[in-house]
């Protein structure tokens, strides 16, 4: 089982674990350019969103509920049509090839893996059956190799491989959801709120797991409301509000930004945080967009 490297209260940035290559020196793997998305042909949710995930990097996408974070992931993975949404402008490329407009199975085969918010495992299947389903795009020999890899990464899943997945704890189910996504050997792994609803110790373990997966060469786009956790592992971050990217900076710069510290990390200076301050910040955010 993965061992926690740091205390929950003292999360350190990813650069403390291994030197990260400069973002601009890495090849861009996933790129979203000027993306607009509409639901029901009426509701404009994304308004010119652009972001990129360099090769081997962890990139954080932050924002409050309703900001459009999950919609970005749906657009990348080809799941918008399930929710009556569609891309009306912009492009999405993986290794320079357009993937916007492809179906979800085609996107998985292209090299995109996703762990949805709420885990979405098959609760009546065994742990092993869930993982086999995740490897449906690979051949039999690769399937076994990927199973061995996932079981070595999550020994708790190896110990419980024959158990019904619905009886796992919340943290174990999250590990299963991540392991299932890894079965397809994605170039880029999209994680949607992986720490949601988990105890602090399990949040720490999920954090370490993100670093472990990234260390094997898999790029990660991490969508999180837990900004402290996300910025501790990411090399770069984007802040999304009301469908627009309002900040695009290295993670270290976001961690030091006063507004991010106050309104996303919960670190307020003494005397700050009144309702008037909040209204002023909201005006400033609208100005930034």
N, C-alpha and C positions, 0 to 999 in steps of 0.2 A: 504494500500500500504506500501511496505517496506520502512522504514526510513533509510537514510544514517547515519552510526555511526561515520564516520570520514570524514575529508575533503579530496578531491581528491589529493591535493598537499602533504598531509602528511599521506599517507597510512602507517598504522602500521601493524606489523606481527600479525598472528592469535593468538599468545600466549597472546597478550594484551587483547583479548576478553575472552579467557578461557584457563586454563592450558592444554596443549596437553600432552598426554601420550608419553613416550619415544618410538621411532619407534621400537627399538629392543624388547620392552616388549609386543608388540601387535602381535596378530595372523595374519599371512600373509593370505590375502583373494585372491588377484590376483597376479599371478607370471608369468612373461615372462622370459624364460631361453634360452640364446644363440640362439636367433631367427635370421634366415636368410630368406629373401623374395626376390623372383625374379619376374620381370614383363616380359611378352612376352617370357619367357624361355631364356632371354638374359641379361636383365638389373638387376644386383644385387643391390638392394636398401638398405636392412638391412643386416648388417655384424656382427652377433653375439651380438644382443641387449639383455640385461638382465635388468629387473627392477621388483619392487614389490610394491604393494599397501597394507599396513597393514589395519586391521579392523578399521573402523571409522576414517581413516586418509584422508587428502588431500595431494596428491602428484603432483608436477608440472613436466611437461616434456617440456623443453625449447629448442629452436633451430631456426635457420633461415629458410627461405623458401627453400624447397628442401632437408632439412636435413633428412626427413623420418618420421616425427612425425605422419602425417595422416596415413601413411602406417602401423605404429604400431597399431593404432586404428582399421584400416581395418582388420588386422590380428586377433586382439582380437575378433572382432564382426562378423567374418565370411563373410566379404564383399570383400575379395581379388579377388574372381573369377569374380565378376562384372567388375573389372578393369584388367582382364587378368593377375592376379598375383597369386602366390602360395608360401606356406611355403616350403622351401627345407631343413630346419634344425631347431632343437630346439623344445620347447614345451611351451604351455600356459595352466595354471591351474587356476581354480576357486574353492576355498575351498578344494584344494587338488585333484580335479577331472580334467582330461584333457578335454579342450574344443577346442583345435586347431583341425581344420578339420570339426567342426560342422557347420551347415548352420546358417544363420543369425536368422531365427525364433527360432531355438533350443538354440542359444546363449542368446536371449532375455528371453526365458523361464528359462534358467539356472540362470539368475540373473544379466545380463549385460544390461545397458541402454546406449544409445549414443545420443548426440546432435551434429549433423554434422556441419561443417563449412558452413556458409551461411544460416543456420536455416532450410531450406528445408521443410517448412510447406506446407500444402495443401491450396494454396491461394484462391481457389474458394469454400472451405468449410467454415462453420462458426467456430468460436472459439470452441464451444461445440463439434462439429463434429470432429475437429482435436484431441481433448482430448479423445473422445470415441475411435477413431482409435488407439490411443496409449495404450488403455487398452484392446486390443483384446485378450490378453493372460490370462486375469483374468475372474472369474465368475461374474454374474450380481450383486450379493451383494457386492463383493469387488470392482467392477467398480464404484458403487455409492459412496462407502466410499472414494475411491481414488479421485473421482471428487470433493467431499466435501473438501478433504485435499488440492487439487491443488487450488481450488477457495478461500480457506482460506489463502493460501500462496500468491496468486496473486489476490488481490481483483480487480485489473484493468481488469483481464480476466473475473471475475465474473460479473462485470458491463457491459462487452461487449460480453457476451457469445453467443448472437444471431447474432452478426455482422460477416460479411465476413472477414476472416483472412487477405486477401490481402490488406485491408484498414487500418490495424494496422500500427503504427509506427515501425521503425526498432527495437527499444528496446522492444516494446510490442510483436513483432514477436519472438524475442529471448526468452522472458519469456514464450510464448506459446510453443516454441520448447522444452524448459526445462520442462515445465509442462507436455507436451505430453510424454516425456521420463519417467517422474516420475509415470505416470499412470500404468506402469508395475511393480512397486515396486522393482526397481533394488537393488541388493546388492552393486554394483559398478556402478557409473555414470561416463561416459566418456564425457568430454566436449572439443570440438574442436574449438578453437579460439572464445569463447563466447563474447569477447569484440570487435571483429573485426568490424570496421566501425561505432562504436557507439560514441556518444558524451561523454565527460569526466564524466558528472554527471550520465549518464546511465551506464558507466563502473563501477562507484562506487556502483551503485545499484546491478549490476550483481555480483560484488565482495561480497557484503553483502548477496546476495542470496545464493551464494556458501557456505558461512559459515552457513546460516540458514538451508540449506539442510543437510549439514554435521552434524549439531548439532542433527538432528533426527536419526543419526546412519548410514547414507549412506556414504560409502567411495567414494572419487572422484579422478579421474585421469584427471588433468587439462592440456591440451595442449594450450600453449599461446606463442605469440611473445611479448606480454606485460609482460615482466619479472617482472616489479615492482609490478603489480597487482598479478601475480601468486605467487611470493615469499612472498607476504604479507599475504596470506591465507594458504600456504602449510607448512607442517612440514618437508618435504623432497623434494629434487629436483634432476632431472637428466638433463644433457645438452647433446643433440644429435647433432652430426655434421657428415655430409656425411655418414649417416647410422650407426654410432658408438656412443656409450655412452662415452663421453670424461670426464665427471665429474659426480660424484654420492655422494652428500653430504647433510647434514641437510640444510634446507632453510636458517637458520641464517648464516651458514658458506658461502653459496653462495652469500648472500647479502653483506658480508664483503670481498669477494674475489675481488682483484683489477681488474682482467681481466673481470669478470662478471659485475662489476660496470661500467667499461669503455665501453665494447662492447655490453652489453645487457641492462644495466640500463641507459646508456648515461651520466654517471658521470665520467668526466675526470679530472685528475689533471692538473693544469696550465702548459701549454707547451707541453702536451701530445697530441696524436692523429694525428701525421703526417703520410703521406703515408708510410714512412719508418717504423714507429711504427706498422702500420697495417700489413705490410708484415712480420715483426718480429713476431707479434702475430699469424698470420696464420701459420708460420713455427712452432711455439710453440704448436699450436693446433694439427697440424699433428703429432708432436712428442708425445703429450698426447694420441693420438688415437693408 
